Amino acid sequence: MATTKELFKERMLIRKTDPERASVLGMLIDTVQKSIRELHRDEMPSDIANAAKKMYNETLASIADFRKGNGDTSELERELKILEEFLPATLSAAQMESEIRKIIDSLSPSDRTLKNIMPRLKGIEGIDMKAAREIVSGML
């Protein structure tokens, strides 16, 4: 997993040859830096993936808005492709079910509630929280 320092070095090397990628890397670095300042902690390996996921979702929303107004989304779609390489690998439905089952089995029957399970899922890399919520609801 890359660090913001490594991303900054790459950005500086490619800023003239690939300005679009350099711009996306700059935004990604800024998002990570802002996040760690707000949390008052050092950078963690998952910070870049989390920032990329946030930016990816925001860009998807922007594309949807542009399409409503018949706007050109080609630049935003290129940004998505760049951000995709920084996204965490997503678990399959079967893998998510397995992880959720482990958490449910570790809890006492009285603690097997959505509010006790969902926070524990946040620590699992690659889990889709929306899909996990549906899976958990179905299991309870």
C-alpha positions in Angstrom: 0.0 0.0 0.0 1.3 3.4 -0.9 1.8 6.3 1.5 1.0 10.0 0.8 4.8 10.7 0.6 5.1 8.1 -2.2 2.0 9.5 -4.0 3.5 13.0 -3.7 6.8 11.8 -5.3 4.8 10.2 -8.1 2.7 13.3 -8.6 5.8 15.5 -8.9 7.4 13.1 -11.4 4.3 13.0 -13.7 2.8 16.5 -13.3 4.0 17.5 -16.8 3.5 14.2 -18.6 0.2 13.2 -17.0 -1.4 16.2 -15.5 -4.8 14.5 -15.1 -3.4 11.7 -12.9 -1.2 14.3 -11.0 -4.3 16.3 -10.3 -6.2 13.2 -8.9 -3.2 12.2 -6.8 -3.1 15.8 -5.4 -6.8 15.6 -4.5 -6.2 12.2 -2.9 -3.2 13.4 -0.9 -5.2 16.4 0.3 -8.2 14.3 1.3 -5.9 11.9 3.3 -4.1 14.8 5.0 -7.3 16.5 6.0 -8.7 13.3 7.4 -5.6 12.5 9.6 -5.5 16.1 10.8 -9.2 15.9 11.8 -8.5 12.6 13.6 -5.3 13.9 15.3 -3.3 10.8 14.4 -0.6 9.6 12.1 -1.3 8.2 8.6 -2.4 4.6 8.6 -2.2 2.2 5.6 -6.0 2.2 5.2 -6.2 6.0 4.9 -5.5 6.2 1.2 -8.1 3.5 0.4 -10.7 5.2 2.6 -10.0 8.6 1.0 -10.1 7.0 -2.5 -13.5 5.3 -1.7 -14.9 8.6 -0.5 -13.7 10.5 -3.6 -14.9 7.7 -5.8 -18.4 7.9 -4.4 -18.4 11.7 -4.7 -17.3 11.5 -8.3 -20.1 8.9 -9.0 -22.6 11.3 -7.6 -21.2 14.2 -9.7 -21.4 12.0 -12.8 -25.1 11.3 -12.0 -25.7 15.0 -11.6 -23.9 15.9 -14.9 -25.9 13.2 -16.8 -29.2 14.7 -15.5 -28.2 18.0 -17.2 -26.7 16.2 -20.2 -23.2 17.4 -19.3 -19.9 15.9 -20.4 -18.7 13.3 -17.9 -15.6 12.1 -19.7 -13.2 13.9 -17.4 -14.9 12.6 -14.3 -15.0 9.0 -15.8 -11.2 9.2 -16.3 -10.8 10.3 -12.7 -12.8 7.3 -11.6 -10.5 5.0 -13.5 -7.5 6.5 -11.7 -9.2 6.3 -8.3 -10.1 2.6 -8.9 -6.5 1.5 -8.4 -6.5 2.9 -4.8 -9.8 1.3 -3.8 -9.7 -1.6 -1.4 -10.6 -5.0 -2.8 -14.3 -5.7 -2.1 -15.3 -8.9 -0.4 -17.7 -11.2 -2.2 -21.1 -11.8 -0.8 -20.0 -15.2 0.5 -16.9 -13.7 2.1 -19.0 -11.0 3.8 -21.5 -13.6 5.0 -18.6 -15.6 6.5 -17.2 -12.6 8.3 -20.6 -11.6 9.6 -21.3 -15.1 10.8 -18.0 -15.0 12.8 -19.0 -11.8 14.5 -22.5 -13.0 15.2 -21.2 -16.3 16.6 -18.8 -14.4 18.9 -21.6 -12.5 20.5 -24.0 -13.7 23.2 -27.6 -14.2 22.0 -28.7 -11.1 23.8 -26.0 -9.0 22.1 -26.9 -10.1 18.5 -28.3 -6.8 17.4 -27.6 -4.6 14.4 -26.2 -1.9 16.6 -23.7 -4.3 18.2 -22.7 -6.0 14.9 -22.3 -3.1 12.4 -19.5 -1.2 14.3 -17.5 -4.4 14.3 -17.8 -4.7 10.6 -16.2 -1.4 9.9 -12.8 -2.8 10.8 -13.0 -5.4 8.1 -11.2 -4.3 4.9 -13.2 -4.6 1.7 -16.6 -4.9 3.3 -19.5 -3.1 1.7 -21.4 -1.7 4.6 -24.7 -1.3 2.7 -24.7 -4.9 1.5 -23.5 -6.1 5.0 -26.4 -4.3 6.6 -28.8 -6.3 4.4 -27.0 -9.6 5.1 -27.0 -8.9 8.9 -30.7 -8.1 8.8 -31.4 -11.3 7.0 -29.4 -13.4 9.5 -31.0 -11.9 12.6 
